[in-house]
């Protein structure tokens, strides 16, 4: 009987009430029946859950030896990042209930909020995000098997319709498909399959839990990708593990190739490289991050979700990318050294403005000035001049609204409300746009009062509810010690 390796993707949306629970109950019963039939044969040894331990890549390359799964420095329990323990509990409970075995591996990756520098990452520019204290956690077991082995992956997401999505992780045949969300996982598996010897594939089952809001522009997709990558890395020997920057680029490639989203590197980069207590200035051309401290002062960051959802991959996001590429080509026709908009100056743009249509001109103007706003915000942060940071944030929002045209009335309402509140330094939309969140820099002593003010004002103006949380720069992705 064919054994299916199941990946349970639990996004912390009612773990106890998800529609696929009956499916996993049957799978668990099947596993238990198989156990009762007798011992595993010597010719086909397997760990609990159907994973062949002898197929670990460490054994493949060295002819035996210890599994590498605990070699990369898991967090000890007292070092778990903020909010990780409840997610580990939820994921572990879902995993154990589904499979009747105990997870042996765990990993986490955070979402992100971008303080300033929007739609500059895919034009080779600069961004200034921070890792959230909200994250995706994954627990599970896994190994590496022959491509002809009958172990498959079946992906189930709580809150997603359609039940389990079964796919074979054979590197030569693994392709994107329906439902769409499963492509984030498939894409990362495909990227890491390049590290396997010929004739091998990944086989694993895992459970995910997340408190990163979906569709809010806080990079829930990057958290899913990077946590998956961090999980898969634990199946590889240390000699095959890549730097964090390379991990981020692999996850970006997964989103490009399997999800059709031509995103820049920011989301995956900050999820992989975030440092506690620091923002990260990212040079998107060089794929290099530089930590930035907040500086002395009492400012905190408030994230407010408009609860207006957006879906970018098939709509406006690719259009903006194409417009930026078109404006770059126009500028480069007169200034050949310009290869991306980060190379251009306002004066260069004005010299070729007559050769562009109005929309293309305004898209370029936003990007060129936004890069300058990032630089001024970093300088102000380091000196503790939060008022100057706030001015840059407001100018960024105005440009995103008027030049780049990715804001919406709900986001504009929240920014207007925030800027009327005493103690707010600055506010702007954050993320791709067309909904999602705003980010506000506010005095710490005023942050708690700002949340109900925004909620009531927003509901009065739009009839919608806004949800806010205070965050500090959190840690990036890493392995975790599973709960016992």
N, C-alpha and C positions, 0 to 999 in steps of 0.2 A: 504494500500500500504506500502510495506516495506521501512523503512527509512534507508539510508546508511550513516554512519558516515565516513567521508573521511579525510584521512591524506594526505595533499599535501606536498610532499618533494621537496622543491625548493632549488636547490644548486647554485643559482645565476648564472645560465648559460642561459642568455637570457629569463628572466621571461616573457616578453611580446610576445615571439615568440614560446612558447613551444607547442608540438604537441597535448597535452591533453587539450588545452584551450577550444576546442569545447565541450569536455566531461563535463567540469566543468560549461560551460554555460548552458548545459541541466540540470545539477544538480541544479544550481541556479534557473533556471526557474521552476523546479519542486518544490523547497522549497517555492518559491513565490506563486505558484498556491495553494499549501497546506494552506498557510497562508490565502489566499483569500477565502477559503472554509468555514472559520469560526474559532471561538476561540478553543483553545485546551480544551479538556474535563477535568473535575475535577478529573476523574479517572486516567488520564494519562497526568499530567502536564509536560511540557517540556520548556526548554529555547530555545532561538534562535538557529537554527541548529540541533534541534532534541535531545538535551541532557536533561535527567531528573534531575533537580536540587535536588529533594527529595532523589535521590539515592547516594548522596555524602556520603563518608565513615564516616565523622563527624556525620552526621545525623543517619547513620546506627548504630553507636556505642553508641550514646548518646540520641537517640530518638528525635533529632532535634538540633537546634542551628546554629550558624554562620558557613559559609563555611570557611575552613582553608586556602583558596588559597592565602591570602595576609599576612600570619603569619610568613614568613621566610625571611623577610628583602629584598625586591626588591630594586634594584638600583634606585635612583631618576634620572631624566633626566641628570642633570649635572654630574652624576657619571657614566654614561654609559662607558664601556671600549672602548679603541680606536677602531674605525672602526665599532662599533656596530650599530650606528644610521642608516647608509645606508642599512645595512642588515635588521634591523627592518622595515625600510620603504619598502624594497623589499618584505619581507615576509608578512607584513601587507597588502600591495597592492594585492599580489597574493591571500591571504586568503579572503579579502573582495570581490575581483572580482569573486572568485570561489563560495562563499557561501552567499554573500549579508548580512553578519553580521560582527560585530566588535569583534576582539579577546580580550579575557579577561585575558589570561595568556601569559607569555613570559619567555624564558630562553636562556642562551648562554653557550657554552663550547668551549675552544680554541683547535687548533692543537698544535703540539709541534715540537721542534727540539732538538736533543740530542747532546750536546757538546762533550761528550765522554762517553764510556761505551756501546759498541755495542755487541749484542748477548750475553749479560751477565745476562739479566733479567730473562730468563727462566731457568737459572742454579743457581738461588739463589744469584746472585752477586750484583754488585753496578753499578748504572748509574747516569748520571748528566745532565738531560734535563732542558729545560726552556719552559714555556708556550709562544706560539707565540701571537703577536698582530693581529692574524687572527683567525677567529672563525666561528662556526655555531650558528645561531640564530633560535629559533623556537617560533612561536606565535600560539595561538589557544584557543579553549574552550574544556572542557571535564567534565566527571563525571564517576560514578561507577554505574553499573546497574546489574540486575539479569542476570545470565548466559543464561537464556531462552529468554531474550529480543532479539529483532530482529536487534538491532543496531550493525552493523559491522564496521570494519576499511577497508578503501580502500586506498592504498598507491600509489601515483604517484610521480615520480621523473623527474624533468626537465632534458632533455638530455638523459634519458633512454628510450629505445624503449618498446613498448608493452602497453602503457596506464596504467590505474589504476589496481592495484593488490588488490583484495578484499580478506579479511580474517576475520574470527571471532576470537576475543581475548579470547574465553573460555579457561581457564587455562589447562583443561584436554585434549584439542584437538589442541591447537595452536602448529604448527609444522613448521620447515623451509621448504622452497620450492622455486619455480622460480617466478620472476627473483631473482638472487642471492642477489642483494643489499638490497632487502626488509628484508632479514634475520637479518640485524643489528638492525632494529626497532623491529621486532618480538621477537628477543632474549631478549632485554631489557624489553619489555612488559611481557614476561614470567617470568623473574627474579622478577619483582615488583608485579606480581600477587600473589606471596607468602604472601604478606602483606594484602591481601584482605580476608574478612570473607568467609567461605564456601558459594558457590552459587553465588558469585559476580564476575564481570569482569570489566575491563576498557572499556570505550567508549569515544572516543575523536576524534576531527579533528584538524589539525594543519598545518601550513605552515612553511617550513624551507628555510633559505637562508644562504649561506656560501661563504667565500672567501678563505678557506683553499684549496690549489691546490689538485686535485685528482690524485692519483697514483704517488705522488712525495715523498713518504716516510715521510710526515709531519703529519700523523695520522688523516686524514680526517675521517676515520672510527671511531676512538675514540671520535672525536668531535661530530659525529652524535650520537653515543651511549650515551655519557655523557650528551649531551643536551637533549636527549630524557628522560634519567633518571631524570634530574633536572626538566623537564616539568611534568613528572608523579608524582614526589614528592609533587608538589603543589596541587594534588588531594587528598593527604593523610593528616590525622591529624598529628600534631607535634609529638605525641606519637609513630607514626609509622615511622618517618624519621630516617634514619641511618646516622652514621658518614660518612665523605667524603671518608675515606679509604674503608669502606664497599661498598659505591657507586661504587668506582673504581673496586673492586673485583667482584661486580655483573656484571658490564659491561664487564670485562674480561671473566667471565663465559658465558655471552651471545655470545661473539665472538667464544669461544671454542665450545659451544654446537650448535649454530645455523649457524655458518659460517665455522666451521672446521679449524679454525686457532689456533694452539697451542701457542698463544702469551704469553709473560710475562706480568707483571703488569705495565710496565713503561708508556705506552701510556695513558691508562685510569687514572693512578695515577696522572700524571702531569696535565692532563686536569682537573681533579677534585680538585687538591690541590695546583696548581700553585699560587705563590704570586708575585705581581708586584715588579719589581726591583731585584728579586732573582732567582737564579737557585735552583734546588731541588735535593739534594743527596738522592737517594732512595736505601734503603736496601731492596732488593727484597724478601729475605727470611722472614724478620720480617715484611714486608709490612709497613715500617716506612719511613717517609720523613723528611729530615733535611734541612732547607733553607740555601743557601750559597750565600753570597754577592759577587759581582764581584771584590771588592777591589778597592783601589784608582788607578786611571789611566785613559787613554783616549781610551781604547779599546771598540769596538762595534762588534756585530755579524752580519755577512752577510750570507744570505742563497741564494744559487744559484741552480735553477732547471735545470737539464740536459735535461728535456723534453723527456727523455727515460722512458717509462712506465714499471712497473713491476706488476706481479700478483703472490703472494707468496703462497696462501693457498693450491694450488694443485701441488706445484712444489718443489723448493729447500728449502724453509723454514722448512717444516716438516722433510726433510732429515737432515738438520743441527741439529734440535732438537734431532733426533734419534741418530745421531753421538755423540752428547754431552752426552747423556744418556749412550751410550755404553762405552765411555771413562771413565765416572764416575764409572761404574761397574768394569772396569778393575783395576782402582786405588783402589777402595774399597776392592777388593779381597786381596790386600796386606796391605791396611791401612783401617781397618773396620770403623773408626770414620768418614771417608769421605762419606757424603751423597749427596753432590752436588759439582760441580767443584770449588765453592768458597772456599771449605775446603782444596783443594789440593794446593801443592807448586810445583814449577818447579822441585825440587829434587825428589819429589814423582813421577811426570810424567816420569822423565828419568829412574827411577827404573823399571817401567813397560812398557817402550816404546817398547821393543822387542815383547810384547804380543799383540800389536795393529797393525792394518794395517796403512799405511802411512797417509791416509786421516784422520782417527780417531785421530791419534797422533797430527796432525797439528790443527785440530779443538779444541782439548783440550788445546794446547799450546796458541792459541789465547786467549781463555777465561781466563786462569790462569794469563797471563800477562796483559790482559786488565783490570782486577780488580785492579791490582797494578797501572796501568796508571791512573785510576780514582782517586785513593787516592793521587797520586802525583800531579794531576791537581788541586784537591781541595786545597791542601796545597799551591800551587803556586798562585791560584786565590786569596786566602785570604790574601796573602802577596803582591799582586799586581805584581807578577813576570810573566808577560804575555809571555815572551820568553820561560819560562819553560813549561807553558801551551801549547804553540805552538809546542814544541818538543814532548810532549806527544800526541798531536793530529796527528802529522805526523807519529809517530810510530804506532798509532792506525790504520791509513789508510794503512800503509805498511802491517800490520798484517792481516787486513781485505781482502786485495788484495791477499796476498801470502799464508797465513795459513788458513783463513776461506773461501777464494775464493768466495766472494760475491760482489766484485767490478765489473766494466766493463770498456771497453776502454774509454767511454765517461766521466765517473766519474774520471778516472785516468788523462784524459786530463785536466779537470777543476782543479784538485788539482795541477797538474804540473804547469799550468798557474798561479794559485794563488800564489804559492810559489816563483815565479820569480818576483813578484810585490813588490816594495819597500813599507814597512810599514805593510806587512802581517806577523803575528806571527806564524800562523799555519793554516792548512786546512786538511779536511778529508771528506770522504763520511759519510753520516748519514742516519739512517733508515735501513731497512732490507737488502737493496742492490739490485743489478741487475737493476740499474737505480735510478731515484729519484734525490736527492739533495746532494750537499756538503755544509759544514758549515765552515766558515772562521772567524778567530779571527784577526782583523785588527785595526790599529790605526784609530781613528775617523776621523782625518783630511784626511785620504787617502781612506776612504770607497767609497765616491761618484765617485772618479776616477777609482776605481777598477771595478765597475759594467760595464761600456762600454768596458774596457780592456778585461774582461772575455768574454763578448758577442762577440766581434769581433774576438778574438783569437779562441774561441770555434767554431764559424761559419766557420772560415778559415780551421780549422783542421777537422771538422766533417760534415760540411754542415748543421748543426742544429743550432737552436737559443736557447740561454740560457737566463733565466730571473732571476734577482736578486732582493732582497729587504733587507733593513736593519731592524733589529728587536732588541727590548729590552725585557727582561723578563716580560711577561704580567701576568694578573690575571687569576685565575682558573675559573671554572664553577660557575654559580650562576643564580638566578632568575632575571628577568628584569621587569621594569614597562612598560607595552605596551604603544605604542604611542597613543595619543588621537587626 
